[in-house]
Amino acid sequence: MLLLALDTSTRQASVALCDDERLYGEYTWHVGNNHSVELLERIQRLLAESGVALSAVEGFAVATGPGSFNGVRVAVATAKTLAFALRRPLVGISALEVGAAQHQEWPGPVCSLLEAGRSELYAACYLLEARESAGIVTYHPRLLGEYQVLAPADLARYLSVQITSQVEAASEGPVSPYLFCGEISESSRQALAESMPDQVFFAPTLLSVRRASVLASLARQRLEEGLQDDPLLLEPSYLRRPSITTSTRKQPLLGKKTGSTNQPTNQHSTEREEGALRH
């Protein structure tokens, strides 16, 4: 199956075109905040260089976040539109799962991370289970626990209390240290190392950049299992509400008094945030 995979969850974006046997092409680049400007251009260039018409694409894969609020929306909206218009299957996969899957040969738990702002991290922990079929080994990420948004020290406690016991139950031998991967800052890396001394390793920065070909591989596994998403229902995974403040310009339209500092602002009732959360 010829798949087009899209990931614009963070400032590192990636698109790939591949089938079961061949990688036609892949772009992975620093997109900054230009997701909406550069994604379609890269898709068009990739298809042209591969000599493939968009109508020949047989399915779409998209990273659903977490990550940049606007960045995640760009890829998800594009993939949903293309899948719906062409009547092709669509698979949405967490960006954290894509990050973990790139370290499939690590024998222990892989903790995939992304910066979440406010000195916190998006986090998900996986065991990568090997499965063999016709002599070919594939690795399937198994989520341990739930997705988290935590400060590094709190994440270390969560892993020690909630996840280590699950890893011990699943392991036949000694438990390997955690492998942390993903786009994280040096300060986050240092805080985790201090909170979990001698229990963690960090994947090299360049090997932690998510690649859309890995996303396509995960999507293919799900399609083979008969799993796909409805283009009309698939939504981005933000893990928490966006930081949007009340607009004083819109307060009169929303029935709020201006110039008052006596009552707290209710962010959840603003027109802008409610509209943002619907997309």
C-alpha positions, 0 to 999 in steps of 0.5 A: 500500500502506498502511504503518505505520512505527515508530521508537523507536531513540533518545529521539526516536520517530516513527510514521507511517501512509501509502500511495503517495499520502497521508500520513494522519498522523505523530507525531514526539516526544521519548519519553525512556525511555518507549518501551514506555509511549507507542508503542502509545498513539501508534499507537492515536491515529494510527489513530483520527485517520486513521479507519483500522482496524488490520486495514486496514494492509497492511504494517509498517516498523520501524527496527532500530537501532542506538540505545537497547537497550530503545528499539530492542527496543520498536519491533521487537517491536511490528512483528514481533507486528503483522506476524505476527498480521495476516499482513502484510509486514514490512520492517526498516531501519537507523535510520542509513539512515533518517537519511541518506535525509532528506538525499537531495538532498545531492550527496556522501556522507552520514554518518549518526550516533548517539551510542553512549556511551563517547565513541563514535558509531554511523556509516554512510556512504551515497551517495544515488542518484537513480532515475527512473520514470514521471517520478518521482524516488526516492533509494536509499541505497547503503551505503559500507563497513560500519557502525562504532562509533568515536570521532570522531577514529577515524571521521574517519580511517576515512572518509579512508582507507576511504570517500573512495576509494569516493566518488571512484570513484563520482563523475564530478566533484569530490567534495563534502564529507561531510554529517554528520547525526543525533542527536549532541552538540556535543562530537562535532560539534566533534571531527569538525570539528577532525579533518576541517577544510574537509571536512565540513558538519553538517545542522541539528539539527531536520532530523536528527530521523528521521521515520517517513514516510521510513522508510515510503518506504524500506520501500515501495522494498524491497517493490516490489523483492520484499524483506521480512523474516520476522517470526520472524527479524528482530532488532534491530541493536545493533552491539555488546553491551549494557553489562550487569554481573554481578549479585552477587545471582545469582552463587550461582545461576550457580555463582559464588563471592561475595566473591572479587576475585581472578578477573575477571568474565566478563560474557558468561556472565551470565544477564541478558546472555544473556537480553537478547541473545536478544531 
